[in-house]
Amino acid sequence: MTRVLLARHGRTALNADGLLRGLADPPLDRRGRAEAAALADALRAAFGSDAVTAVLASPLQRAQQTARAVAGRFGVESVASDPGFTDRDYGEWTGQPRDEVVARFGSVDAAPGVQPEGEVVARARAELDAVADAHPEQTVVVVSHDAVIRPLVESLEGAGTDFMLPTGSWCELVRTGREWTVVSVGNSPVEAR
C-alpha cells in the first residue's frame, strides 16, 4: 500500500480576495504561513514523525512554501517540484474575481480560454500514479491546488463527491496494487483558523 497525502497549499492574498489564482504566483500571506505550519504539525501528529519519506509540490511558490513547512517537520531534506500538480490555467481570467467570472459565463468552466478540467485531471492522475510507482509502500505528501485536488479526488471517488477543501487541508489516498481508495477528504487542522 502506498499512501499519498494530497494537501492544499496555505492561503494567499488572492485566495483571501476571492480571485482566481491559476498560474499566478503569489506567496503565502501571514495566515497562509500559519496554515502551512499547522498542516505540517497535523500531518506529523496523525501519521508519526518518520512516516513521510518524500514531499512533492506544484512549482508555484504557494505550494512550494507549504511543502517546505511540511518537509521540515518530517526531516525530508528537499521538496521535489512536480509540474503535474500545478494549478489550472485560467488564461485571461487569472486574477479576476471568481464570482464575476461565474456571473458572466455561468461557471468558470464556461469562460473562454480556461483550461478544461478534464485536462487537469488527466495530467494529475498520471502524475499521481507515477508518484505511487516511484514510492511503493511509502507515505508521500503532495502539495497542490483546489482546482487540481477536488476534480482528481472526484474522479477517484465517482460522481457526486462533494467536500470542503479549505487552504491548508488534506485528503488521504491509498493505492493497493493499481487501485486507488479515497480514505478521507478535507481534513483541516483547526489551529490556523
SULSULPE-V907708 format. One record per residue. N is the residue number from 1. RES is the residue in three letters. NEAR is the number of other ideal C-beta (glycine too) atoms within 10 Angstrom. D_CENTER is the distance of its C-alpha to the mean C-alpha in whole Angstrom. Layout:
# SULSULPE-V907708
N_RES_NEAR_D_CENTER, N_RES_NEAR_D_CENTER
This chain:
# SULSULPE-V907708
1_MET_12_21, 2_THR_18_18, 3_ARG_19_15, 4_VAL_23_11, 5_LEU_24_9, 6_LEU_25_6, 7_ALA_30_4, 8_ARG_28_3, 9_HIS_30_6, 10_GLY_30_10, 11_ARG_24_12, 12_THR_23_14, 13_ALA_15_17, 14_LEU_18_16, 15_ASN_21_14, 16_ALA_12_17, 17_ASP_10_19, 18_GLY_11_17, 19_LEU_22_17, 20_LEU_23_15, 21_ARG_23_13, 22_GLY_23_12, 23_LEU_16_14, 24_ALA_15_15, 25_ASP_15_15, 26_PRO_17_15, 27_PRO_14_15, 28_LEU_25_14, 29_ASP_18_17, 30_ARG_10_19, 31_ARG_18_17, 32_GLY_24_14, 33_ARG_18_15, 34_ALA_19_17, 35_GLU_27_13, 36_ALA_28_12, 37_ALA_20_15, 38_ALA_20_15, 39_LEU_31_12, 40_ALA_25_14, 41_ASP_16_17, 42_ALA_22_16, 43_LEU_24_14, 44_ARG_16_18, 45_ALA_11_20, 46_ALA_14_18, 47_PHE_16_18, 48_GLY_11_21, 49_SER_10_21, 50_ASP_10_22, 51_ALA_16_19, 52_VAL_23_16, 53_THR_13_18, 54_ALA_19_15, 55_VAL_27_12, 56_LEU_23_10, 57_ALA_27_8, 58_SER_25_8, 59_PRO_15_12, 60_LEU_25_11, 61_GLN_15_13, 62_ARG_29_10, 63_ALA_30_8, 64_GLN_19_11, 65_GLN_20_13, 66_THR_32_10, 67_ALA_29_10, 68_ARG_17_14, 69_ALA_24_14, 70_VAL_26_13, 71_ALA_22_15, 72_GLY_15_18, 73_ARG_19_18, 74_PHE_21_18, 75_GLY_9_21, 76_VAL_18_19, 77_GLU_8_20, 78_SER_10_18, 79_VAL_22_14, 80_ALA_16_14, 81_SER_15_13, 82_ASP_20_12, 83_PRO_10_12, 84_GLY_18_11, 85_PHE_26_8, 86_THR_23_9, 87_ASP_25_9, 88_ARG_25_11, 89_ASP_16_15, 90_TYR_23_17, 91_GLY_14_20, 92_GLU_10_22, 93_TRP_21_21, 94_THR_18_18, 95_GLY_14_19, 96_GLN_17_21, 97_PRO_13_21, 98_ARG_15_19, 99_ASP_10_22, 100_GLU_13_24, 101_VAL_20_22, 102_VAL_14_22, 103_ALA_9_26, 104_ARG_11_27, 105_PHE_14_26, 106_GLY_10_25, 107_SER_9_21, 108_VAL_18_19, 109_ASP_14_19, 110_ALA_11_23, 111_ALA_18_23, 112_PRO_8_24, 113_GLY_10_22, 114_VAL_22_19, 115_GLN_17_17, 116_PRO_11_18, 117_GLU_17_15, 118_GLY_11_17, 119_GLU_11_16, 120_VAL_21_12, 121_VAL_19_12, 122_ALA_14_15, 123_ARG_17_14, 124_ALA_27_10, 125_ARG_16_13, 126_ALA_11_15, 127_GLU_20_13, 128_LEU_24_12, 129_ASP_13_15, 130_ALA_12_16, 131_VAL_22_14, 132_ALA_22_16, 133_ASP_11_19, 134_ALA_13_19, 135_HIS_17_18, 136_PRO_9_21, 137_GLU_9_21, 138_GLN_16_19, 139_THR_21_16, 140_VAL_23_13, 141_VAL_29_10, 142_VAL_28_7, 143_VAL_32_5, 144_SER_27_3, 145_HIS_23_4, 146_ASP_17_6, 147_ALA_24_8, 148_VAL_26_6, 149_ILE_26_5, 150_ARG_22_8, 151_PRO_18_11, 152_LEU_25_10, 153_VAL_21_10, 154_GLU_18_13, 155_SER_18_15, 156_LEU_18_15, 157_GLU_17_16, 158_GLY_8_19, 159_ALA_6_20, 160_GLY_6_20, 161_THR_14_17, 162_ASP_8_16, 163_PHE_15_14, 164_MET_9_13, 165_LEU_21_9, 166_PRO_17_10, 167_THR_25_9, 168_GLY_29_9, 169_SER_23_8, 170_TRP_26_7, 171_CYS_24_9, 172_GLU_19_11, 173_LEU_25_12, 174_VAL_15_16, 175_ARG_20_18, 176_THR_10_21, 177_GLY_6_23, 178_ARG_8_21, 179_GLU_8_20, 180_TRP_21_17, 181_THR_12_17, 182_VAL_18_14, 183_VAL_12_16, 184_SER_12_14, 185_VAL_21_11, 186_GLY_15_11, 187_ASN_18_12, 188_SER_19_13, 189_PRO_21_15, 190_VAL_7_18, 191_GLU_13_19, 192_ALA_21_17, 193_ARG_11_18
